[in-house]
Amino acid sequence: MTRLDENRAVSQLAQKAGVPNAAVQHVGIWGNHSATQFPDFFNAKINGKAAAEVIQDDAWLQGPFISSVQQRGAAVIKARGASSAASAANAALDTIKSIVRPTAAGNCFSAAVCSDGSYGIEAGLICGFPLTTDGKKWKIVQGLGVNEFAQEKINITVNELKTERDTVKDLLP
């Protein structure tokens, strides 16, 4: 469901920038589909420019943007009194389309996959990453800039995933 989170992040960035969703690209979701996920605005682009350059509101990007993406599911349930099942179903279809269709140059999509050790995330951990595909095989996007702020957010969500993995592992016979 990290694609659901990506869709929500794209929508938030587009709304703040006053552009259509299609103008926002390369929004990766790192980590867990939970309130710790990190929607990566540092590597996001709006009409080909860095999202932070277009929006020019670091306080919003580092605060309300992240928290609104992290908490969007809860907000929908509170407002509607029901889950966002239609959005989740749409995101599942978006994930499949993103995997089977080649990723456009300069773009990525988000999905939780088995880590290969990229970005220092423990190999074997199922974790959300920015990905690309040639339509046959996906791969983790390499070489992204991860500054101290982003690394701190990624560490929080990865540590949550490790705790969840270890909890489940401890329950097995």
N, C-alpha and C positions, 0 to 999 in steps of 0.2 A: 503493500500500500504506500510505499514511498512515492509512487507516481501520483497518488491522490494528494500527498503533501506538496509535490512539485506543482501540480495544477493550481493548488491554493496559493503557493508562493508566486507563481507567474501572475495570477490574477491580482494579488496585492501590489506587486511591483508595477504592473500595467496601470492599475487604478491610480496609484500615487504619481506616476509619470504622465498620466493623461493620454495614454496610448492604447491601441488594441492589444489584446493578449499575444497576437502573432508577432508583435514587435519585440517581445521579450524572449531571449534565448539563453541557453547554457546555464540554467538554474539546476544545480545539483542538490540532492538531499543526502546528507551524510548521516549514517547511524541507524537509529531505531525509529520505527513508526510509533512514536510516543511523544510525550511532552519534553523530551530531551533532544529530539532530532535537531540537526543544524541545516537550515535552508541557506545555501551558500550564495549570498548576494555579491561577494567579492569577485567571483568569476562570472557572474551573470552579465548579460549584455542587453541593452535596450537600443534598438535601431543601430546595432553595431558598436555602440559606445559602452564603456563600463557603467553598470547600473548606478554605482555610487557617484559617478561623474554627472549622470543625468539627474538623479534625485537630489543630490547635495544636501542630505539630511542624515548625518551619521547617527544622531540620537534616535531617529525613527528606525533606521535600518538595524541598529544594534539592540533596539528595545522592542517597541510595538510591532515591527515587522516580524521579527523572530517569534515573539510570543503569540501573535495572532495566527501564524502558520501552525505553531505547536499546539495551540488550543482550539483550532477551528472546529474540529469535530465536536468537542464539548459545547462550543457556542451554538452550533447548528442544533444539537439535541435540546439545549436550553430554549432556543428561540422557537423551534418547531414542535418540541415535545416528542420528536421522533428522530431516528438516526438518519444519517446522510447516505443511505444505502444506494440511492441512484447515483450519487457522485462516486461512491466506491466502485460500483459496477462499471461506470464509465472509465474510471481510472484503470481498472483491470483490463478493459479493452484497449485503452491507450498503451498500457504496458506491452501487451501482445503485439499491437501494431508497431510500436517502437522497436521491438526485438526483430520482427520479420521484415521490416523495411529499412533500407540503409539510412543511417543518420545523416542529416544534412550537414555539410561542412560548417564548422564553427558552432555546432550545437551538441547537445548531449541529452540523455534522459536518465531518470533515476529508477533504480530497482535495488532490492536487497539481494545480494549474491554472496557466494562463498569467497571470502577474502583470499587473495594470493600473497598477502603481505604488503601490498601497496600502501603507501603513506604511513608505514609503521603499524598498520592495523593487523593484529595477529592473524596469521594464515589459518584458514578453516572457520573463522568466525563469520556467521551470516550477518551482513552489514549493508546498509544503504550506501551506494556510491554513485557518482556520475559515470555514465556508461555511453559507449557508442556501439554501433553494429554495422556490419557490411550487409546485413540481411540474412546472414547465415550463422554468424558467430559474434557474440557480444564481447566487449573488453572494457576494462576499467580505464577511464581517461587518465593518462599519465601527464606529469609535468605541471599540474595546476599549482598556482601560488597558494600557499596556506600560511597566513600570517599568525602571529601569536594569539590574537582574538579567536580566529577560526580554529586553531589547534586546540585551544582551551575548550571550545564548544564541542569539537569532535571527540576529544578525550572524555568529556562527560557522557556523551551518548554511547560511545564504545564501552566505557566502563559499565554502563547500565546493561548493555548486551551481554557482557561477560558475566555479570551477576545473574542475569536471567538464565544463561546457559549453564552456569554452575549450579544454580538452584534445581533446574530440571535434571541435570546429571546426578545430583545427590539423591533424587527421588527414585532413580532407576535401581532395580535389584543388582 
